[in-house]
């Protein structure tokens, strides 16, 4: 919907809202091999944002998605 992406957890009926950057991360989870890959992708797309900020934000979103059991870590 617009620039907001919603994830619906069918197990709990909880709706999770992602901002545009979160939506980009969500869309790249299938192809990205690591958090470092996600950070590199966003760093090249958003040159005006410091890499450390991108790193922190990516890690925070991944942690939230893991905590909500919307994603799992691959071995």
PDB file of N, CA, C, O and CB in Angstrom:
ATOM      1  N   UNK A   1       0.846  -1.178   0.000  1.00  0.00           N
ATOM      2  CA  UNK A   1       0.000   0.000   0.000  1.00  0.00           C
ATOM      3  C   UNK A   1       0.894   1.244   0.000  1.00  0.00           C
ATOM      4  O   UNK A   1       1.576   1.522   0.986  1.00  0.00           O
ATOM      5  CB  UNK A   1      -0.964  -0.003   1.227  1.00  0.00           C
ATOM      6  N   UNK A   2       0.887   1.963  -1.067  1.00  0.00           N
ATOM      7  CA  UNK A   2       1.714   3.152  -1.127  1.00  0.00           C
ATOM      8  C   UNK A   2       3.172   2.801  -0.949  1.00  0.00           C
ATOM      9  O   UNK A   2       3.691   1.901  -1.610  1.00  0.00           O
ATOM     10  CB  UNK A   2       1.285   4.154  -0.077  1.00  0.00           C
ATOM     11  N   UNK A   3       3.827   3.509  -0.062  1.00  0.00           N
ATOM     12  CA  UNK A   3       5.243   3.254   0.202  1.00  0.00           C
ATOM     13  C   UNK A   3       5.450   2.391   1.433  1.00  0.00           C
ATOM     14  O   UNK A   3       6.580   2.222   1.892  1.00  0.00           O
ATOM     15  CB  UNK A   3       5.987   4.560   0.367  1.00  0.00           C
ATOM     16  N   UNK A   4       4.388   1.854   1.962  1.00  0.00           N
ATOM     17  CA  UNK A   4       4.484   1.013   3.150  1.00  0.00           C
ATOM     18  C   UNK A   4       4.195  -0.424   2.771  1.00  0.00           C
ATOM     19  O   UNK A   4       3.271  -0.705   2.008  1.00  0.00           O
ATOM     20  CB  UNK A   4       3.516   1.492   4.251  1.00  0.00           C
ATOM     21  N   UNK A   5       4.990  -1.325   3.310  1.00  0.00           N
ATOM     22  CA  UNK A   5       4.786  -2.755   3.095  1.00  0.00           C
ATOM     23  C   UNK A   5       4.305  -3.364   4.395  1.00  0.00           C
ATOM     24  O   UNK A   5       4.828  -3.068   5.469  1.00  0.00           O
ATOM     25  CB  UNK A   5       6.091  -3.453   2.600  1.00  0.00           C
ATOM     26  N   UNK A   6       3.302  -4.216   4.285  1.00  0.00           N
ATOM     27  CA  UNK A   6       2.765  -4.889   5.457  1.00  0.00           C
ATOM     28  C   UNK A   6       3.031  -6.379   5.349  1.00  0.00           C
ATOM     29  O   UNK A   6       2.837  -6.982   4.294  1.00  0.00           O
ATOM     30  CB  UNK A   6       1.256  -4.615   5.610  1.00  0.00           C
ATOM     31  N   UNK A   7       3.480  -6.968   6.455  1.00  0.00           N
ATOM     32  CA  UNK A   7       3.654  -8.405   6.549  1.00  0.00           C
ATOM     33  C   UNK A   7       2.605  -8.914   7.527  1.00  0.00           C
ATOM     34  O   UNK A   7       2.476  -8.390   8.634  1.00  0.00           O
ATOM     35  CB  UNK A   7       5.113  -8.789   7.006  1.00  0.00           C
ATOM     36  N   UNK A   8       1.864  -9.923   7.125  1.00  0.00           N
ATOM     37  CA  UNK A   8       0.839 -10.486   7.996  1.00  0.00           C
ATOM     38  C   UNK A   8       1.277 -11.872   8.418  1.00  0.00           C
ATOM     39  O   UNK A   8       1.479 -12.759   7.588  1.00  0.00           O
ATOM     40  CB  UNK A   8      -0.545 -10.531   7.292  1.00  0.00           C
ATOM     41  N   UNK A   9       1.421 -12.042   9.718  1.00  0.00           N
ATOM     42  CA  UNK A   9       1.788 -13.343  10.266  1.00  0.00           C
ATOM     43  C   UNK A   9       0.511 -14.157  10.399  1.00  0.00           C
ATOM     44  O   UNK A   9      -0.307 -13.901  11.283  1.00  0.00           O
ATOM     45  CB  UNK A   9       2.528 -13.205  11.648  1.00  0.00           C
ATOM     46  N   UNK A  10       0.343 -15.132   9.526  1.00  0.00           N
ATOM     47  CA  UNK A  10      -0.890 -15.920   9.513  1.00  0.00           C
ATOM     48  C   UNK A  10      -1.053 -16.792  10.757  1.00  0.00           C
ATOM     49  O   UNK A  10      -2.155 -17.253  11.054  1.00  0.00           O
ATOM     50  CB  UNK A  10      -0.925 -16.791   8.282  1.00  0.00           C
ATOM     51  N   UNK A  11       0.044 -17.017  11.485  1.00  0.00           N
ATOM     52  CA  UNK A  11      -0.054 -17.818  12.707  1.00  0.00           C
ATOM     53  C   UNK A  11      -0.688 -17.026  13.838  1.00  0.00           C
ATOM     54  O   UNK A  11      -1.413 -17.579  14.665  1.00  0.00           O
ATOM     55  CB  UNK A  11       1.325 -18.315  13.131  1.00  0.00           C
ATOM     56  N   UNK A  12      -0.410 -15.725  13.872  1.00  0.00           N
ATOM     57  CA  UNK A  12      -0.851 -14.898  14.998  1.00  0.00           C
ATOM     58  C   UNK A  12      -1.801 -13.774  14.583  1.00  0.00           C
ATOM     59  O   UNK A  12      -2.369 -13.091  15.435  1.00  0.00           O
ATOM     60  CB  UNK A  12       0.348 -14.306  15.693  1.00  0.00           C
ATOM     61  N   UNK A  13      -1.970 -13.584  13.271  1.00  0.00           N
ATOM     62  CA  UNK A  13      -2.755 -12.483  12.719  1.00  0.00           C
ATOM     63  C   UNK A  13      -2.200 -11.118  13.094  1.00  0.00           C
ATOM     64  O   UNK A  13      -2.936 -10.131  13.094  1.00  0.00           O
ATOM     65  CB  UNK A  13      -4.181 -12.589  13.183  1.00  0.00           C
ATOM     66  N   UNK A  14      -0.929 -11.049  13.410  1.00  0.00           N
ATOM     67  CA  UNK A  14      -0.269  -9.789  13.715  1.00  0.00           C
ATOM     68  C   UNK A  14       0.209  -9.176  12.401  1.00  0.00           C
ATOM     69  O   UNK A  14       0.754  -9.869  11.542  1.00  0.00           O
ATOM     70  CB  UNK A  14       0.922  -9.996  14.714  1.00  0.00           C
ATOM     71  N   UNK A  15       0.000  -7.879  12.258  1.00  0.00           N
ATOM     72  CA  UNK A  15       0.436  -7.162  11.071  1.00  0.00           C
ATOM     73  C   UNK A  15       1.695  -6.377  11.421  1.00  0.00           C
ATOM     74  O   UNK A  15       1.730  -5.636  12.403  1.00  0.00           O
ATOM     75  CB  UNK A  15      -0.687  -6.220  10.535  1.00  0.00           C
ATOM     76  N   UNK A  16       2.721  -6.552  10.603  1.00  0.00           N
ATOM     77  CA  UNK A  16       3.995  -5.850  10.786  1.00  0.00           C
ATOM     78  C   UNK A  16       4.139  -4.849   9.640  1.00  0.00           C
ATOM     79  O   UNK A  16       3.919  -5.185   8.476  1.00  0.00           O
ATOM     80  CB  UNK A  16       5.216  -6.859  10.826  1.00  0.00           C
ATOM     81  N   UNK A  17       4.508  -3.630   9.982  1.00  0.00           N
ATOM     82  CA  UNK A  17       4.637  -2.571   8.994  1.00  0.00           C
ATOM     83  C   UNK A  17       6.112  -2.288   8.722  1.00  0.00           C
ATOM     84  O   UNK A  17       6.901  -2.101   9.649  1.00  0.00           O
ATOM     85  CB  UNK A  17       3.918  -1.293   9.469  1.00  0.00           C
ATOM     86  N   UNK A  18       6.476  -2.260   7.430  1.00  0.00           N
ATOM     87  CA  UNK A  18       7.848  -1.950   7.036  1.00  0.00           C
ATOM     88  C   UNK A  18       7.866  -0.622   6.289  1.00  0.00           C
ATOM     89  O   UNK A  18       7.012  -0.364   5.441  1.00  0.00           O
ATOM     90  CB  UNK A  18       8.446  -3.085   6.157  1.00  0.00           C
ATOM     91  N   UNK A  19       8.840   0.214   6.610  1.00  0.00           N
ATOM     92  CA  UNK A  19       9.015   1.448   5.851  1.00  0.00           C
ATOM     93  C   UNK A  19       9.657   1.093   4.511  1.00  0.00           C
ATOM     94  O   UNK A  19       9.982  -0.073   4.288  1.00  0.00           O
ATOM     95  CB  UNK A  19       9.887   2.488   6.643  1.00  0.00           C
ATOM     96  N   UNK A  20       9.851   2.066   3.607  1.00  0.00           N
ATOM     97  CA  UNK A  20      10.407   1.733   2.289  1.00  0.00           C
ATOM     98  C   UNK A  20      11.759   1.030   2.333  1.00  0.00           C
ATOM     99  O   UNK A  20      12.003   0.125   1.534  1.00  0.00           O
ATOM    100  CB  UNK A  20      10.541   2.977   1.482  1.00  0.00           C
ATOM    101  N   UNK A  21      12.635   1.421   3.243  1.00  0.00           N
ATOM    102  CA  UNK A  21      13.939   0.759   3.345  1.00  0.00           C
ATOM    103  C   UNK A  21      13.755  -0.676   3.851  1.00  0.00           C
ATOM    104  O   UNK A  21      14.391  -1.603   3.351  1.00  0.00           O
ATOM    105  CB  UNK A  21      14.890   1.554   4.291  1.00  0.00           C
ATOM    106  N   UNK A  22      12.883  -0.848   4.843  1.00  0.00           N
ATOM    107  CA  UNK A  22      12.592  -2.187   5.347  1.00  0.00           C
ATOM    108  C   UNK A  22      12.020  -3.078   4.263  1.00  0.00           C
ATOM    109  O   UNK A  22      12.309  -4.274   4.216  1.00  0.00           O
ATOM    110  CB  UNK A  22      11.629  -2.113   6.514  1.00  0.00           C
ATOM    111  N   UNK A  23      11.211  -2.499   3.395  1.00  0.00           N
ATOM    112  CA  UNK A  23      10.635  -3.263   2.291  1.00  0.00           C
ATOM    113  C   UNK A  23      11.720  -3.708   1.314  1.00  0.00           C
ATOM    114  O   UNK A  23      11.666  -4.822   0.792  1.00  0.00           O
ATOM    115  CB  UNK A  23       9.573  -2.432   1.561  1.00  0.00           C
ATOM    116  N   UNK A  24      12.702  -2.845   1.063  1.00  0.00           N
ATOM    117  CA  UNK A  24      13.820  -3.218   0.195  1.00  0.00           C
ATOM    118  C   UNK A  24      14.586  -4.380   0.816  1.00  0.00           C
ATOM    119  O   UNK A  24      14.932  -5.346   0.135  1.00  0.00           O
ATOM    120  CB  UNK A  24      14.763  -2.009  -0.044  1.00  0.00           C
ATOM    121  N   UNK A  25      14.848  -4.276   2.119  1.00  0.00           N
ATOM    122  CA  UNK A  25      15.560  -5.355   2.811  1.00  0.00           C
ATOM    123  C   UNK A  25      14.761  -6.645   2.719  1.00  0.00           C
ATOM    124  O   UNK A  25      15.314  -7.693   2.384  1.00  0.00           O
ATOM    125  CB  UNK A  25      15.819  -4.987   4.292  1.00  0.00           C
ATOM    126  N   UNK A  26      13.481  -6.582   3.008  1.00  0.00           N
ATOM    127  CA  UNK A  26      12.608  -7.754   2.940  1.00  0.00           C
ATOM    128  C   UNK A  26      12.685  -8.399   1.552  1.00  0.00           C
ATOM    129  O   UNK A  26      12.796  -9.619   1.430  1.00  0.00           O
ATOM    130  CB  UNK A  26      11.149  -7.363   3.272  1.00  0.00           C
ATOM    131  N   UNK A  27      12.626  -7.572   0.523  1.00  0.00           N
ATOM    132  CA  UNK A  27      12.667  -8.071  -0.840  1.00  0.00           C
ATOM    133  C   UNK A  27      13.994  -8.693  -1.227  1.00  0.00           C
ATOM    134  O   UNK A  27      14.052  -9.497  -2.158  1.00  0.00           O
ATOM    135  CB  UNK A  27      12.355  -6.974  -1.775  1.00  0.00           C
ATOM    136  N   UNK A  28      15.052  -8.336  -0.533  1.00  0.00           N
ATOM    137  CA  UNK A  28      16.376  -8.847  -0.858  1.00  0.00           C
ATOM    138  C   UNK A  28      16.778 -10.062  -0.023  1.00  0.00           C
ATOM    139  O   UNK A  28      17.829 -10.653  -0.269  1.00  0.00           O
ATOM    140  CB  UNK A  28      17.390  -7.761  -0.677  1.00  0.00           C
ATOM    141  N   UNK A  29      15.971 -10.437   0.944  1.00  0.00           N
ATOM    142  CA  UNK A  29      16.352 -11.536   1.830  1.00  0.00           C
ATOM    143  C   UNK A  29      16.551 -12.852   1.086  1.00  0.00           C
ATOM    144  O   UNK A  29      17.356 -13.681   1.512  1.00  0.00           O
ATOM    145  CB  UNK A  29      15.302 -11.717   2.900  1.00  0.00           C
ATOM    146  N   UNK A  30      15.851 -13.055   0.006  1.00  0.00           N
ATOM    147  CA  UNK A  30      15.990 -14.298  -0.750  1.00  0.00           C
ATOM    148  C   UNK A  30      17.358 -14.373  -1.420  1.00  0.00           C
ATOM    149  O   UNK A  30      17.965 -15.443  -1.479  1.00  0.00           O
ATOM    150  CB  UNK A  30      14.878 -14.415  -1.801  1.00  0.00           C
ATOM    151  N   UNK A  31      17.841 -13.241  -1.924  1.00  0.00           N
ATOM    152  CA  UNK A  31      19.093 -13.231  -2.678  1.00  0.00           C
ATOM    153  C   UNK A  31      20.322 -12.938  -1.828  1.00  0.00           C
ATOM    154  O   UNK A  31      21.418 -13.400  -2.147  1.00  0.00           O
ATOM    155  CB  UNK A  31      19.007 -12.225  -3.773  1.00  0.00           C
ATOM    156  N   UNK A  32      20.155 -12.181  -0.760  1.00  0.00           N
ATOM    157  CA  UNK A  32      21.307 -11.780   0.061  1.00  0.00           C
ATOM    158  C   UNK A  32      21.862 -12.992   0.797  1.00  0.00           C
ATOM    159  O   UNK A  32      21.109 -13.826   1.300  1.00  0.00           O
ATOM    160  CB  UNK A  32      20.911 -10.669   1.072  1.00  0.00           C
ATOM    161  N   UNK A  33      23.160 -13.076   0.853  1.00  0.00           N
ATOM    162  CA  UNK A  33      23.808 -14.190   1.538  1.00  0.00           C
ATOM    163  C   UNK A  33      24.108 -13.865   2.999  1.00  0.00           C
ATOM    164  O   UNK A  33      24.308 -14.763   3.818  1.00  0.00           O
ATOM    165  CB  UNK A  33      25.093 -14.566   0.820  1.00  0.00           C
ATOM    166  N   UNK A  34      24.136 -12.567   3.316  1.00  0.00           N
ATOM    167  CA  UNK A  34      24.494 -12.171   4.678  1.00  0.00           C
ATOM    168  C   UNK A  34      24.021 -10.747   4.950  1.00  0.00           C
ATOM    169  O   UNK A  34      23.584 -10.030   4.050  1.00  0.00           O
ATOM    170  CB  UNK A  34      26.020 -12.285   4.899  1.00  0.00           C
ATOM    171  N   UNK A  35      24.123 -10.365   6.207  1.00  0.00           N
ATOM    172  CA  UNK A  35      23.833  -8.987   6.583  1.00  0.00           C
ATOM    173  C   UNK A  35      24.787  -8.057   5.845  1.00  0.00           C
ATOM    174  O   UNK A  35      24.394  -6.973   5.414  1.00  0.00           O
ATOM    175  CB  UNK A  35      23.950  -8.791   8.119  1.00  0.00           C
ATOM    176  N   UNK A  36      26.026  -8.475   5.701  1.00  0.00           N
ATOM    177  CA  UNK A  36      27.011  -7.657   4.985  1.00  0.00           C
ATOM    178  C   UNK A  36      26.569  -7.407   3.540  1.00  0.00           C
ATOM    179  O   UNK A  36      26.788  -6.317   3.011  1.00  0.00           O
ATOM    180  CB  UNK A  36      28.393  -8.341   5.004  1.00  0.00           C
ATOM    181  N   UNK A  37      25.954  -8.399   2.900  1.00  0.00           N
ATOM    182  CA  UNK A  37      25.440  -8.211   1.540  1.00  0.00           C
ATOM    183  C   UNK A  37      24.342  -7.159   1.513  1.00  0.00           C
ATOM    184  O   UNK A  37      24.314  -6.304   0.628  1.00  0.00           O
ATOM    185  CB  UNK A  37      24.910  -9.536   0.976  1.00  0.00           C
ATOM    186  N   UNK A  38      23.440  -7.224   2.483  1.00  0.00           N
ATOM    187  CA  UNK A  38      22.366  -6.239   2.564  1.00  0.00           C
ATOM    188  C   UNK A  38      22.922  -4.837   2.788  1.00  0.00           C
ATOM    189  O   UNK A  38      22.482  -3.876   2.157  1.00  0.00           O
ATOM    190  CB  UNK A  38      21.394  -6.603   3.685  1.00  0.00           C
ATOM    191  N   UNK A  39      23.887  -4.733   3.689  1.00  0.00           N
ATOM    192  CA  UNK A  39      24.494  -3.434   3.995  1.00  0.00           C
ATOM    193  C   UNK A  39      25.177  -2.880   2.744  1.00  0.00           C
ATOM    194  O   UNK A  39      25.038  -1.695   2.443  1.00  0.00           O
ATOM    195  CB  UNK A  39      25.514  -3.560   5.166  1.00  0.00           C
ATOM    196  N   UNK A  40      25.905  -3.712   2.021  1.00  0.00           N
ATOM    197  CA  UNK A  40      26.592  -3.264   0.809  1.00  0.00           C
ATOM    198  C   UNK A  40      25.593  -2.781  -0.239  1.00  0.00           C
ATOM    199  O   UNK A  40      25.821  -1.762  -0.891  1.00  0.00           O
ATOM    200  CB  UNK A  40      27.455  -4.397   0.232  1.00  0.00           C
ATOM    201  N   UNK A  41      24.495  -3.503  -0.403  1.00  0.00           N
ATOM    202  CA  UNK A  41      23.466  -3.115  -1.359  1.00  0.00           C
ATOM    203  C   UNK A  41      22.885  -1.747  -1.004  1.00  0.00           C
ATOM    204  O   UNK A  41      22.774  -0.868  -1.858  1.00  0.00           O
ATOM    205  CB  UNK A  41      22.352  -4.171  -1.405  1.00  0.00           C
ATOM    206  N   UNK A  42      22.520  -1.579   0.261  1.00  0.00           N
ATOM    207  CA  UNK A  42      21.923  -0.312   0.688  1.00  0.00           C
ATOM    208  C   UNK A  42      22.941   0.818   0.678  1.00  0.00           C
ATOM    209  O   UNK A  42      22.598   1.962   0.380  1.00  0.00           O
ATOM    210  CB  UNK A  42      21.321  -0.453   2.082  1.00  0.00           C
ATOM    211  N   UNK A  43      24.186   0.505   1.001  1.00  0.00           N
ATOM    212  CA  UNK A  43      25.232   1.522   1.007  1.00  0.00           C
ATOM    213  C   UNK A  43      25.435   2.078  -0.401  1.00  0.00           C
ATOM    214  O   UNK A  43      25.660   3.277  -0.566  1.00  0.00           O
ATOM    215  CB  UNK A  43      26.552   0.939   1.554  1.00  0.00           C
ATOM    216  N   UNK A  44      25.359   1.227  -1.406  1.00  0.00           N
ATOM    217  CA  UNK A  44      25.517   1.711  -2.775  1.00  0.00           C
ATOM    218  C   UNK A  44      24.290   2.486  -3.248  1.00  0.00           C
ATOM    219  O   UNK A  44      24.408   3.395  -4.069  1.00  0.00           O
ATOM    220  CB  UNK A  44      25.785   0.545  -3.715  1.00  0.00           C
ATOM    221  N   UNK A  45      23.118   2.130  -2.734  1.00  0.00           N
ATOM    222  CA  UNK A  45      21.887   2.812  -3.140  1.00  0.00           C
ATOM    223  C   UNK A  45      21.663   4.126  -2.397  1.00  0.00           C
ATOM    224  O   UNK A  45      21.032   5.040  -2.927  1.00  0.00           O
ATOM    225  CB  UNK A  45      20.704   1.904  -2.919  1.00  0.00           C
ATOM    226  N   UNK A  46      22.177   4.223  -1.174  1.00  0.00           N
ATOM    227  CA  UNK A  46      21.943   5.399  -0.336  1.00  0.00           C
ATOM    228  C   UNK A  46      23.283   5.968   0.118  1.00  0.00           C
ATOM    229  O   UNK A  46      23.647   5.887   1.291  1.00  0.00           O
ATOM    230  CB  UNK A  46      21.051   5.043   0.891  1.00  0.00           C
ATOM    231  N   UNK A  47      23.996   6.536  -0.825  1.00  0.00           N
ATOM    232  CA  UNK A  47      25.343   7.049  -0.549  1.00  0.00           C
ATOM    233  C   UNK A  47      25.354   8.181   0.476  1.00  0.00           C
ATOM    234  O   UNK A  47      26.388   8.452   1.086  1.00  0.00           O
ATOM    235  CB  UNK A  47      25.977   7.532  -1.830  1.00  0.00           C
ATOM    236  N   UNK A  48      24.219   8.841   0.669  1.00  0.00           N
ATOM    237  CA  UNK A  48      24.158   9.960   1.610  1.00  0.00           C
ATOM    238  C   UNK A  48      23.987   9.514   3.065  1.00  0.00           C
ATOM    239  O   UNK A  48      24.025  10.343   3.975  1.00  0.00           O
ATOM    240  CB  UNK A  48      23.024  10.879   1.232  1.00  0.00           C
ATOM    241  N   UNK A  49      23.802   8.223   3.284  1.00  0.00           N
ATOM    242  CA  UNK A  49      23.639   7.692   4.646  1.00  0.00           C
ATOM    243  C   UNK A  49      24.920   6.959   5.041  1.00  0.00           C
ATOM    244  O   UNK A  49      25.446   6.152   4.274  1.00  0.00           O
ATOM    245  CB  UNK A  49      22.395   6.733   4.741  1.00  0.00           C
ATOM    246  N   UNK A  50      25.408   7.245   6.235  1.00  0.00           N
ATOM    247  CA  UNK A  50      26.644   6.605   6.692  1.00  0.00           C
ATOM    248  C   UNK A  50      26.471   5.096   6.782  1.00  0.00           C
ATOM    249  O   UNK A  50      25.425   4.602   7.202  1.00  0.00           O
ATOM    250  CB  UNK A  50      27.073   7.168   8.054  1.00  0.00           C
ATOM    251  N   UNK A  51      27.506   4.377   6.383  1.00  0.00           N
ATOM    252  CA  UNK A  51      27.468   2.904   6.382  1.00  0.00           C
ATOM    253  C   UNK A  51      27.162   2.353   7.773  1.00  0.00           C
ATOM    254  O   UNK A  51      26.459   1.350   7.897  1.00  0.00           O
ATOM    255  CB  UNK A  51      28.807   2.335   5.880  1.00  0.00           C
ATOM    256  N   UNK A  52      27.677   2.993   8.816  1.00  0.00           N
ATOM    257  CA  UNK A  52      27.425   2.519  10.181  1.00  0.00           C
ATOM    258  C   UNK A  52      25.940   2.604  10.535  1.00  0.00           C
ATOM    259  O   UNK A  52      25.414   1.741  11.237  1.00  0.00           O
ATOM    260  CB  UNK A  52      28.250   3.333  11.188  1.00  0.00           C
ATOM    261  N   UNK A  53      25.274   3.638  10.050  1.00  0.00           N
ATOM    262  CA  UNK A  53      23.832   3.791  10.286  1.00  0.00           C
ATOM    263  C   UNK A  53      23.079   2.693   9.551  1.00  0.00           C
ATOM    264  O   UNK A  53      22.164   2.081  10.102  1.00  0.00           O
ATOM    265  CB  UNK A  53      23.334   5.193   9.827  1.00  0.00           C
ATOM    266  N   UNK A  54      23.465   2.448   8.313  1.00  0.00           N
ATOM    267  CA  UNK A  54      22.835   1.379   7.543  1.00  0.00           C
ATOM    268  C   UNK A  54      23.041   0.036   8.228  1.00  0.00           C
ATOM    269  O   UNK A  54      22.100  -0.748   8.354  1.00  0.00           O
ATOM    270  CB  UNK A  54      23.396   1.338   6.112  1.00  0.00           C
ATOM    271  N   UNK A  55      24.257  -0.235   8.670  1.00  0.00           N
ATOM    272  CA  UNK A  55      24.574  -1.490   9.365  1.00  0.00           C
ATOM    273  C   UNK A  55      23.682  -1.668  10.599  1.00  0.00           C
ATOM    274  O   UNK A  55      23.096  -2.730  10.806  1.00  0.00           O
ATOM    275  CB  UNK A  55      26.066  -1.519   9.779  1.00  0.00           C
ATOM    276  N   UNK A  56      23.592  -0.624  11.401  1.00  0.00           N
ATOM    277  CA  UNK A  56      22.786  -0.689  12.620  1.00  0.00           C
ATOM    278  C   UNK A  56      21.315  -0.940  12.292  1.00  0.00           C
ATOM    279  O   UNK A  56      20.660  -1.765  12.929  1.00  0.00           O
ATOM    280  CB  UNK A  56      22.932   0.608  13.428  1.00  0.00           C
ATOM    281  N   UNK A  57      20.803  -0.218  11.291  1.00  0.00           N
ATOM    282  CA  UNK A  57      19.389  -0.362  10.939  1.00  0.00           C
ATOM    283  C   UNK A  57      19.077  -1.733  10.348  1.00  0.00           C
ATOM    284  O   UNK A  57      18.033  -2.313  10.646  1.00  0.00           O
ATOM    285  CB  UNK A  57      18.986   0.722   9.954  1.00  0.00           C
ATOM    286  N   UNK A  58      19.970  -2.253   9.515  1.00  0.00           N
ATOM    287  CA  UNK A  58      19.765  -3.583   8.944  1.00  0.00           C
ATOM    288  C   UNK A  58      19.773  -4.635  10.053  1.00  0.00           C
ATOM    289  O   UNK A  58      18.904  -5.506  10.091  1.00  0.00           O
ATOM    290  CB  UNK A  58      20.853  -3.900   7.888  1.00  0.00           C
ATOM    291  N   UNK A  59      20.739  -4.555  10.941  1.00  0.00           N
ATOM    292  CA  UNK A  59      20.806  -5.526  12.041  1.00  0.00           C
ATOM    293  C   UNK A  59      19.569  -5.442  12.928  1.00  0.00           C
ATOM    294  O   UNK A  59      19.056  -6.469  13.371  1.00  0.00           O
ATOM    295  CB  UNK A  59      22.069  -5.296  12.882  1.00  0.00           C
ATOM    296  N   UNK A  60      19.089  -4.235  13.189  1.00  0.00           N
ATOM    297  CA  UNK A  60      17.897  -4.070  14.032  1.00  0.00           C
ATOM    298  C   UNK A  60      16.679  -4.699  13.359  1.00  0.00           C
ATOM    299  O   UNK A  60      15.897  -5.385  14.017  1.00  0.00           O
ATOM    300  CB  UNK A  60      17.635  -2.570  14.320  1.00  0.00           C
ATOM    301  N   UNK A  61      16.510  -4.474  12.062  1.00  0.00           N
ATOM    302  CA  UNK A  61      15.361  -5.063  11.367  1.00  0.00           C
ATOM    303  C   UNK A  61      15.466  -6.581  11.331  1.00  0.00           C
ATOM    304  O   UNK A  61      14.478  -7.274  11.572  1.00  0.00           O
ATOM    305  CB  UNK A  61      15.254  -4.510   9.939  1.00  0.00           C
ATOM    306  N   UNK A  62      16.642  -7.101  11.035  1.00  0.00           N
ATOM    307  CA  UNK A  62      16.823  -8.556  11.016  1.00  0.00           C
ATOM    308  C   UNK A  62      16.496  -9.141  12.389  1.00  0.00           C
ATOM    309  O   UNK A  62      15.826 -10.170  12.477  1.00  0.00           O
ATOM    310  CB  UNK A  62      18.274  -8.924  10.603  1.00  0.00           C
ATOM    311  N   UNK A  63      16.959  -8.501  13.454  1.00  0.00           N
ATOM    312  CA  UNK A  63      16.656  -8.968  14.807  1.00  0.00           C
ATOM    313  C   UNK A  63      15.151  -8.962  15.071  1.00  0.00           C
ATOM    314  O   UNK A  63      14.620  -9.903  15.660  1.00  0.00           O
ATOM    315  CB  UNK A  63      17.374  -8.097  15.845  1.00  0.00           C
ATOM    316  N   UNK A  64      14.463  -7.905  14.638  1.00  0.00           N
ATOM    317  CA  UNK A  64      13.007  -7.828  14.830  1.00  0.00           C
ATOM    318  C   UNK A  64      12.292  -8.929  14.057  1.00  0.00           C
ATOM    319  O   UNK A  64      11.367  -9.553  14.578  1.00  0.00           O
ATOM    320  CB  UNK A  64      12.479  -6.453  14.391  1.00  0.00           C
ATOM    321  N   UNK A  65      12.712  -9.169  12.823  1.00  0.00           N
ATOM    322  CA  UNK A  65      12.093 -10.221  12.020  1.00  0.00           C
ATOM    323  C   UNK A  65      12.355 -11.601  12.609  1.00  0.00           C
ATOM    324  O   UNK A  65      11.478 -12.463  12.587  1.00  0.00           O
ATOM    325  CB  UNK A  65      12.607 -10.163  10.587  1.00  0.00           C
ATOM    326  N   UNK A  66      13.565 -11.814  13.139  1.00  0.00           N
ATOM    327  CA  UNK A  66      13.879 -13.078  13.807  1.00  0.00           C
ATOM    328  C   UNK A  66      13.041 -13.254  15.066  1.00  0.00           C
ATOM    329  O   UNK A  66      12.483 -14.325  15.303  1.00  0.00           O
ATOM    330  CB  UNK A  66      15.371 -13.145  14.155  1.00  0.00           C
ATOM    331  N   UNK A  67      12.954 -12.192  15.881  1.00  0.00           N
ATOM    332  CA  UNK A  67      12.173 -12.257  17.122  1.00  0.00           C
ATOM    333  C   UNK A  67      10.704 -12.562  16.845  1.00  0.00           C
ATOM    334  O   UNK A  67      10.062 -13.285  17.607  1.00  0.00           O
ATOM    335  CB  UNK A  67      12.292 -10.940  17.894  1.00  0.00           C
ATOM    336  N   UNK A  68      10.170 -12.008  15.748  1.00  0.00           N
ATOM    337  CA  UNK A  68       8.780 -12.241  15.384  1.00  0.00           C
ATOM    338  C   UNK A  68       8.593 -13.569  14.656  1.00  0.00           C
ATOM    339  O   UNK A  68       7.474 -13.939  14.301  1.00  0.00           O
ATOM    340  CB  UNK A  68       8.274 -11.105  14.520  1.00  0.00           C
ATOM    341  N   UNK A  69       9.693 -14.278  14.437  1.00  0.00           N
ATOM    342  CA  UNK A  69       9.715 -15.556  13.729  1.00  0.00           C
ATOM    343  C   UNK A  69       9.159 -15.436  12.306  1.00  0.00           C
ATOM    344  O   UNK A  69       8.512 -16.349  11.791  1.00  0.00           O
ATOM    345  CB  UNK A  69       8.918 -16.595  14.509  1.00  0.00           C
ATOM    346  N   UNK A  70       9.432 -14.283  11.691  1.00  0.00           N
ATOM    347  CA  UNK A  70       9.052 -14.074  10.293  1.00  0.00           C
ATOM    348  C   UNK A  70      10.148 -14.550   9.345  1.00  0.00           C
ATOM    349  O   UNK A  70       9.908 -14.791   8.162  1.00  0.00           O
ATOM    350  CB  UNK A  70       8.747 -12.596  10.039  1.00  0.00           C
ATOM    351  N   UNK A  71      11.352 -14.680   9.891  1.00  0.00           N
ATOM    352  CA  UNK A  71      12.479 -15.255   9.161  1.00  0.00           C
ATOM    353  C   UNK A  71      13.235 -16.179  10.101  1.00  0.00           C
ATOM    354  O   UNK A  71      13.070 -16.119  11.319  1.00  0.00           O
ATOM    355  CB  UNK A  71      13.417 -14.144   8.592  1.00  0.00           C
ATOM    356  N   UNK A  72      14.057 -17.025   9.524  1.00  0.00           N
ATOM    357  CA  UNK A  72      14.944 -17.889  10.304  1.00  0.00           C
ATOM    358  C   UNK A  72      16.339 -17.768   9.710  1.00  0.00           C
ATOM    359  O   UNK A  72      16.502 -17.493   8.522  1.00  0.00           O
ATOM    360  CB  UNK A  72      14.450 -19.385  10.303  1.00  0.00           C
ATOM    361  N   UNK A  73      17.341 -17.979  10.556  1.00  0.00           N
ATOM    362  CA  UNK A  73      18.727 -17.962  10.085  1.00  0.00           C
ATOM    363  C   UNK A  73      19.023 -19.263   9.362  1.00  0.00           C
ATOM    364  O   UNK A  73      18.665 -20.348   9.821  1.00  0.00           O
ATOM    365  CB  UNK A  73      19.720 -17.752  11.263  1.00  0.00           C
ATOM    366  N   UNK A  74      19.678 -19.131   8.231  1.00  0.00           N
ATOM    367  CA  UNK A  74      20.130 -20.317   7.510  1.00  0.00           C
ATOM    368  C   UNK A  74      21.499 -20.707   8.039  1.00  0.00           C
ATOM    369  O   UNK A  74      22.307 -19.845   8.382  1.00  0.00           O
ATOM    370  CB  UNK A  74      20.177 -20.065   5.971  1.00  0.00           C
ATOM    371  N   UNK A  75      21.758 -22.006   8.104  1.00  0.00           N
ATOM    372  CA  UNK A  75      23.069 -22.445   8.602  1.00  0.00           C
ATOM    373  C   UNK A  75      24.206 -22.025   7.701  1.00  0.00           C
ATOM    374  O   UNK A  75      25.365 -22.322   7.989  1.00  0.00           O
ATOM    375  CB  UNK A  75      23.091 -23.940   8.760  1.00  0.00           C
TER     376      UNK A  75
END
